[in-house]
Amino acid sequence: MSARGAKLATLSAAAAAWATTAAAQVDVSPVDTLHGVIDLRAAGADGEPSFTSAGFGKFRLGGGAGGDFDPKLQLALAAVEWTPRFGWDWSAVVDAGHQPGQENWFDLYQAYFVYKPTPLSATQFRARIGYFYPPVSLETDAPVWGMTDTITPSAITSWIGEEIKVGGAEATLTQGFGAQQLSLTGALFGLDDTAGALVAYRGWALDDLRGQAFGGFDLPAMSPLAASYQENETYSSREIDGRVGYYVKLAWRPPAPVALELFHYDNRGDGTSVTLDQQWAWATQFTDIGATAQIDDHTRLLAQGLEGSTEIGRRAAPLVHIGFESAYVLLSHDIGTGTLTARADAFETTDEAPWPPAPLGEHGWALTADWRRPLTRRLDLRLEVSHVESNRPSRILGGEAPFQSQTQLQSSLRLTF
């Protein structure tokens, strides 16, 4: 089955599940169910070319000639979210949008049905089926998989947004125990076989780009050997080996303003299946630990760490075998009508192949600070400064020094409706 056919089949299965509620009332009025975001941005960065221009740069933007600061004014995001309801228990979410620099001018981000019956006890059940992001990110809390207080997400959330999106079915069971809650989530999925290509060949990045259902990302310069078996772009949503992946999540909310999460993902890629256009079924797995704490009425803390590996080729002698890990700590504090947010990221990849054609490992860190101020109920202004330093030996393939330092400045005028 083709990649496009697999996506359509997933959405068709979701439609079949919804058909069981055909007798229920339907609310698809755009007045109540259509939402969106428009983000006008003035931004610039110095340093090496961005990965969006097939470079190794860690930000959405890169420097100009000679690495000089290169300012831009652009529409950074125009997206819509449709949330129709089908009676009391069924609803849906459809996200689509435009971001400059993507392969397709406009594309689908998510499309899934949600089943959430009214709870009759301390036990709650929720399920969804379709095409969606797994529940990994702690930062995305706004429509169209957006963030409330920052412009650029952490390296972890950036990677999830780029490569970790699935087509499948997910179920969550939540049980209350007095003042605390325990939730267990499990899912079976496909359409995520290429997850791993970006973090292997490009490494970690910090950007707010969302992977497109039918579009892809360019890869930076590769060694001649790697270029012989890997296309110079990767598509975020492909089913290649026909194997079913899974993820599980355990979340605990104790009788305190704290939440803890443990998440494990395995796409069960066979590592050897490859398409005619050289897209591989990467064997990718990772484990994530996250924590949130409401310190007081005006202060919130997030912390998250992720570790995993990805590979292609025979297990005894893989073509690519990368270990990867990243962690961040984020603190937000309300000051008057605004919110100040600071985040520190650390990231690393390790090349574990027995004979790498060019070392694919890296290590680095980043600091980000944001100031958000609502101007009206639907309009807010955000200011952000980010700095990243990293060392990646494979930059020499693109004519760059292994060590790079970059600073990115952004201002965002964001309208939500």
C-alpha positions as CSV (number, residue, x, y, z in Angstrom):
1,M,0.0,0.0,0.0
2,S,1.3,3.5,-0.8
3,A,2.0,6.0,1.9
4,R,-0.9,8.2,0.7
5,G,-3.2,5.1,0.6
6,A,-2.2,4.1,4.1
7,K,-3.1,7.6,5.4
8,L,-6.4,7.5,3.7
9,A,-7.1,4.0,5.0
10,T,-6.4,5.2,8.6
11,L,-8.8,8.1,8.2
12,S,-11.4,5.8,6.6
13,A,-11.2,3.5,9.6
14,A,-11.8,6.5,11.9
15,A,-14.8,7.4,9.8
16,A,-16.2,3.8,10.2
17,A,-15.8,4.1,14.0
18,W,-17.7,7.3,14.0
19,A,-20.6,5.8,12.0
20,T,-21.7,4.0,15.1
21,T,-23.0,7.3,16.4
22,A,-25.0,8.2,13.3
23,A,-28.2,8.6,15.3
24,A,-26.7,11.3,17.5
25,Q,-27.0,15.0,17.0
26,V,-24.2,16.5,14.9
27,D,-22.7,20.0,15.6
28,V,-20.4,21.0,12.9
29,S,-21.2,24.7,12.9
30,P,-18.0,26.7,12.0
31,V,-19.0,29.4,14.5
32,D,-18.6,27.0,17.4
33,T,-16.2,24.4,16.0
34,L,-13.7,26.2,13.8
35,H,-10.6,27.8,15.5
36,G,-7.3,28.9,14.3
37,V,-4.1,30.9,14.7
38,I,-2.2,33.4,12.6
39,D,1.4,34.2,13.6
40,L,3.1,37.2,12.1
41,R,6.8,37.1,13.0
42,A,9.8,39.4,12.8
43,A,12.9,37.2,13.5
44,G,16.5,36.7,12.6
45,A,19.5,34.5,13.4
46,D,23.2,34.4,12.9
47,G,25.5,31.5,12.3
48,E,25.3,28.5,10.0
49,P,22.5,27.8,7.5
50,S,19.3,26.4,9.1
51,F,18.3,22.8,8.6
52,T,15.3,24.3,6.7
53,S,17.8,25.2,4.0
54,A,19.5,21.7,4.1
55,G,22.1,22.9,6.6
56,F,23.0,21.8,10.1
57,G,21.7,24.9,11.9
58,K,19.7,24.1,15.0
59,F,17.1,26.9,14.6
60,R,14.3,27.5,12.2
61,L,16.3,30.4,10.8
62,G,20.0,30.6,10.0
63,G,22.5,33.4,9.3
64,G,23.1,35.2,6.1
65,A,26.2,35.5,4.0
66,G,29.2,34.8,6.2
67,G,27.0,33.9,9.1
68,D,25.8,37.5,9.7
69,F,22.6,38.2,11.4
70,D,19.8,37.8,8.8
71,P,16.4,39.4,9.8
72,K,13.1,38.4,8.2
73,L,9.5,39.4,8.4
74,Q,7.1,36.6,7.6
75,L,3.8,34.9,8.2
76,A,5.2,32.1,10.4
77,L,2.0,30.1,10.8
78,A,-1.6,30.2,9.5
79,A,-3.5,27.2,10.7
80,V,-7.0,26.1,11.5
81,E,-8.5,23.6,13.9
82,W,-11.9,22.1,13.3
83,T,-13.5,20.4,16.4
84,P,-17.0,19.1,15.4
85,R,-19.1,17.2,17.9
86,F,-21.3,14.1,17.1
87,G,-23.6,13.8,20.1
88,W,-22.5,13.6,23.7
89,D,-19.7,11.0,23.4
90,W,-18.0,11.6,20.0
91,S,-16.0,14.5,18.6
92,A,-13.2,15.1,16.2
93,V,-10.1,17.2,15.7
94,V,-8.7,18.2,12.3
95,D,-5.6,20.5,12.2
96,A,-4.2,21.9,9.0
97,G,-2.0,24.8,8.1
98,H,0.7,26.7,6.3
99,Q,4.3,27.3,7.4
100,P,6.8,28.8,5.0
101,G,9.7,26.6,4.0
102,Q,7.7,23.4,4.1
103,E,7.4,21.2,1.0
104,N,3.6,21.7,0.7
105,W,2.1,25.2,0.9
106,F,-0.8,23.8,3.0
107,D,-1.0,20.4,4.6
108,L,-2.7,18.3,7.2
109,Y,-1.2,18.1,10.7
110,Q,-3.7,15.9,12.6
111,A,-7.1,14.3,11.9
112,Y,-8.8,12.0,14.5
113,F,-12.0,11.0,16.2
114,V,-12.4,11.1,20.0
115,Y,-14.7,8.9,22.0
116,K,-15.2,10.2,25.6
117,P,-18.3,8.9,27.3
118,T,-19.7,10.7,30.3
119,P,-18.1,9.1,33.4
120,L,-20.5,7.5,35.9
121,S,-17.9,6.8,38.6
122,A,-14.3,7.6,39.5
123,T,-13.3,5.8,36.4
124,Q,-12.9,7.7,33.1
125,F,-12.3,6.4,29.6
126,R,-11.1,8.2,26.5
127,A,-10.1,6.9,23.1
128,R,-9.1,8.3,19.8
129,I,-8.5,6.9,16.3
130,G,-6.9,8.5,13.3
131,Y,-3.8,10.5,12.6
132,F,-2.3,12.3,15.7
133,Y,0.7,13.2,17.9
134,P,1.3,10.7,20.8
135,P,0.9,12.3,24.2
136,V,4.6,13.1,24.8
137,S,5.0,16.9,24.9
138,L,4.4,18.8,28.1
139,E,4.6,22.2,26.4
140,T,1.8,21.9,23.8
141,D,-1.3,23.3,25.5
142,A,-2.9,25.4,22.8
143,P,-4.9,24.8,19.6
144,V,-3.2,23.3,16.5
145,W,-0.6,21.6,18.8
146,G,0.6,25.1,19.9
147,M,2.2,26.6,23.0
148,T,0.9,29.3,25.3
149,D,4.0,31.0,26.5
150,T,6.9,30.4,24.1
151,I,7.6,30.7,20.4
152,T,10.2,27.9,20.1
153,P,9.6,24.6,21.9
154,S,12.3,22.4,23.5
155,A,14.5,20.1,21.5
156,I,12.2,17.2,22.7
157,T,9.0,18.8,21.6
158,S,10.6,20.0,18.3
159,W,11.5,16.4,17.4
160,I,8.1,15.1,18.3
161,G,6.5,17.7,16.1
162,E,8.7,16.8,13.2
163,E,8.9,13.0,13.2
164,I,6.7,11.4,15.9
165,K,3.2,11.3,14.5
166,V,1.2,8.1,14.1
167,G,-1.9,6.7,12.4
168,G,-3.7,4.3,14.8
169,A,-5.9,3.9,17.8
170,E,-5.3,5.0,21.4
171,A,-7.2,4.3,24.6
172,T,-6.8,6.0,28.1
173,L,-8.2,4.7,31.4
174,T,-8.2,7.1,34.3
175,Q,-9.0,6.1,37.8
176,G,-9.5,8.4,40.8
177,F,-8.2,7.3,44.3
178,G,-9.5,10.0,46.6
179,A,-7.4,13.1,46.0
180,Q,-5.1,11.4,43.4
181,Q,-5.5,10.1,39.9
182,L,-3.7,7.4,37.9
183,S,-4.0,7.1,34.1
184,L,-2.8,4.4,31.7
185,T,-2.6,5.0,28.0
186,G,-1.9,2.5,25.3
187,A,-1.9,2.7,21.5
188,L,-1.2,0.6,18.4
189,F,-0.1,2.5,15.3
190,G,1.5,2.7,11.9
191,L,2.6,5.5,9.5
192,D,5.7,6.4,11.5
193,D,8.4,4.1,10.0
194,T,10.7,7.0,9.0
195,A,11.0,8.3,12.5
196,G,14.7,8.6,13.3
197,A,16.1,9.9,10.0
198,L,16.1,13.5,11.1
199,V,17.6,12.9,14.5
200,A,20.2,10.7,12.9
201,Y,21.4,12.7,9.9
202,R,20.6,16.2,11.2
203,G,20.6,15.8,14.9
204,W,18.5,17.7,17.4
205,A,16.9,21.1,16.6
206,L,14.8,23.7,18.2
207,D,11.9,24.8,16.0
208,D,8.2,25.1,15.8
209,L,7.7,23.3,12.5
210,R,5.0,20.6,12.4
211,G,5.5,17.5,10.3
212,Q,3.2,17.4,7.3
213,A,1.0,14.4,6.4
214,F,2.2,14.5,2.8
215,G,5.3,16.6,2.9
216,G,8.9,16.0,4.0
217,F,12.1,17.6,5.4
218,D,15.4,18.1,3.5
219,L,18.4,16.4,5.0
220,P,21.8,18.1,5.3
221,A,24.9,17.0,3.5
222,M,25.7,13.3,3.9
223,S,28.7,11.2,3.1
224,P,28.8,9.7,-0.4
225,L,28.2,6.2,1.0
226,A,25.1,7.4,3.0
227,A,23.8,9.3,0.0
228,S,23.9,6.1,-2.0
229,Y,21.2,4.4,0.1
230,Q,19.3,7.4,1.7
231,E,17.3,10.0,-0.2
232,N,18.2,13.6,0.6
233,E,14.8,14.2,2.2
234,T,12.7,12.3,4.7
235,Y,8.9,12.1,5.0
236,S,7.4,12.1,8.4
237,S,4.5,9.8,7.8
238,R,5.2,6.6,5.9
239,E,4.2,3.0,6.4
240,I,7.0,0.8,4.9
241,D,7.4,-2.5,6.6
242,G,3.7,-3.3,7.5
243,R,4.5,-3.8,11.2
244,V,2.4,-2.4,14.0
245,G,4.1,-0.1,16.6
246,Y,3.0,0.7,20.1
247,Y,3.3,3.1,22.9
248,V,2.3,3.1,26.6
249,K,2.1,5.9,29.1
250,L,1.5,6.0,32.8
251,A,0.6,9.3,34.5
252,W,0.1,10.0,38.2
253,R,-1.4,13.1,39.8
254,P,-0.8,12.9,43.6
255,P,-2.7,15.0,46.1
256,A,-0.4,17.9,45.3
257,P,-0.1,20.4,42.4
258,V,2.3,18.0,40.7
259,A,2.0,15.5,37.8
260,L,4.4,12.7,36.8
261,E,4.5,10.9,33.5
262,L,6.4,7.8,32.1
263,F,6.1,7.1,28.3
264,H,7.6,4.4,26.1
265,Y,7.4,4.3,22.3
266,D,8.5,1.6,19.9
267,N,7.6,1.8,16.2
268,R,8.9,-1.8,15.8
269,G,10.5,-0.9,12.5
270,D,12.4,-3.8,10.9
271,G,15.3,-1.6,9.9
272,T,15.7,-3.2,6.6
273,S,12.6,-2.4,4.5
274,V,13.2,0.4,2.0
275,T,11.1,2.1,-0.7
276,L,12.1,2.8,-4.2
277,D,12.7,6.5,-3.2
278,Q,15.1,5.3,-0.4
279,Q,12.8,5.9,2.6
280,W,13.7,3.4,5.3
281,A,11.7,1.6,8.0
282,W,13.8,2.9,10.9
283,A,13.8,0.8,14.1
284,T,13.2,3.6,16.7
285,Q,12.3,3.4,20.3
286,F,12.6,5.8,23.2
287,T,11.5,6.3,26.8
288,D,10.4,9.7,28.2
289,I,10.0,10.9,31.8
290,G,8.2,14.2,32.5
291,A,7.1,16.3,35.5
292,T,5.0,19.4,35.9
293,A,4.6,21.4,39.1
294,Q,2.4,24.4,39.9
295,I,4.7,26.1,42.4
296,D,2.2,28.8,43.2
297,D,-0.7,30.7,41.5
298,H,1.8,32.4,39.2
299,T,4.7,30.0,38.8
300,R,4.9,26.7,36.8
301,L,7.8,24.3,36.4
302,L,8.2,21.7,33.6
303,A,11.0,19.1,33.4
304,Q,11.4,16.4,30.8
305,G,14.0,13.9,29.7
306,L,14.0,11.5,26.7
307,E,16.5,8.7,25.8
308,G,16.3,6.3,22.9
309,S,17.9,4.8,19.8
310,T,17.3,4.4,16.1
311,E,18.9,2.3,13.4
312,I,18.7,0.9,9.8
313,G,20.4,-2.1,8.3
314,R,21.1,-5.5,9.6
315,R,21.3,-5.7,13.4
316,A,24.7,-7.4,13.3
317,A,26.1,-4.7,11.0
318,P,23.8,-1.6,10.9
319,L,24.2,1.1,8.3
320,V,23.2,3.7,10.9
321,H,22.8,3.2,14.6
322,I,22.3,6.3,16.7
323,G,21.6,6.7,20.4
324,F,20.0,10.0,21.4
325,E,19.0,11.8,24.5
326,S,17.7,15.3,25.5
327,A,16.4,17.0,28.6
328,Y,15.1,20.4,29.6
329,V,13.8,22.4,32.5
330,L,11.3,25.2,32.0
331,L,10.1,27.8,34.4
332,S,7.2,30.3,33.8
333,H,6.2,33.1,36.1
334,D,3.4,35.6,35.7
335,I,4.4,39.2,36.2
336,G,1.5,41.6,36.0
337,T,-0.4,40.9,32.8
338,G,2.6,39.2,31.2
339,T,4.5,35.9,31.6
340,L,8.2,35.4,31.7
341,T,9.5,32.0,30.6
342,A,13.0,30.6,30.8
343,R,14.2,27.2,29.5
344,A,17.5,25.3,29.5
345,D,18.0,22.4,27.0
346,A,20.8,19.8,26.8
347,F,21.0,17.2,23.9
348,E,23.3,14.6,22.6
349,T,23.4,11.8,19.9
350,T,26.0,9.0,19.9
351,D,27.1,7.2,16.7
352,E,27.1,3.5,17.6
353,A,27.6,2.0,14.1
354,P,30.7,-0.2,13.8
355,W,32.1,1.7,10.9
356,P,30.4,5.1,10.4
357,P,31.2,6.7,7.0
358,A,31.2,10.1,8.9
359,P,30.6,10.5,12.6
360,L,26.9,11.4,13.2
361,G,27.2,12.1,16.9
362,E,26.8,15.5,18.5
363,H,26.4,17.2,21.9
364,G,25.1,20.7,22.8
365,W,23.0,22.9,24.9
366,A,20.6,25.8,24.5
367,L,19.0,28.6,26.6
368,T,15.7,30.3,25.7
369,A,13.8,33.2,27.3
370,D,10.4,34.5,26.3
371,W,8.1,37.3,27.4
372,R,4.4,37.0,26.5
373,R,1.9,39.8,27.0
374,P,-1.8,39.6,26.0
375,L,-2.9,42.7,24.1
376,T,-6.6,41.6,23.8
377,R,-8.5,38.4,24.5
378,R,-7.4,37.0,21.1
379,L,-4.1,38.8,20.4
380,D,-0.8,38.5,22.2
381,L,2.8,39.7,21.7
382,R,5.8,37.4,22.3
383,L,9.4,38.3,22.4
384,E,12.1,35.5,22.5
385,V,15.9,35.2,22.5
386,S,17.5,31.8,22.1
387,H,21.2,30.7,22.0
388,V,22.5,27.3,21.1
389,E,26.0,25.8,21.1
390,S,26.8,22.4,19.7
391,N,29.6,20.2,18.3
392,R,28.8,17.9,15.4
393,P,31.8,16.5,13.4
394,S,29.6,15.7,10.3
395,R,29.3,19.5,9.7
396,I,32.5,19.2,7.7
397,L,30.4,17.4,5.0
398,G,28.6,20.7,4.5
399,G,31.8,22.8,4.6
400,E,31.2,24.0,8.2
401,A,33.3,23.8,11.3
402,P,32.2,21.0,13.8
403,F,31.6,23.5,16.6
404,Q,28.9,26.1,16.0
405,S,27.2,28.9,18.1
406,Q,24.0,30.6,17.1
407,T,21.6,33.2,18.5
408,Q,18.1,33.7,17.3
409,L,15.8,36.7,18.1
410,Q,12.1,36.6,17.5
411,S,9.0,38.7,18.0
412,S,5.6,37.2,17.4
413,L,2.2,38.9,17.0
414,R,-0.2,36.0,17.4
415,L,-4.0,36.1,16.7
416,T,-6.2,33.2,17.9
417,F,-9.8,32.8,17.0
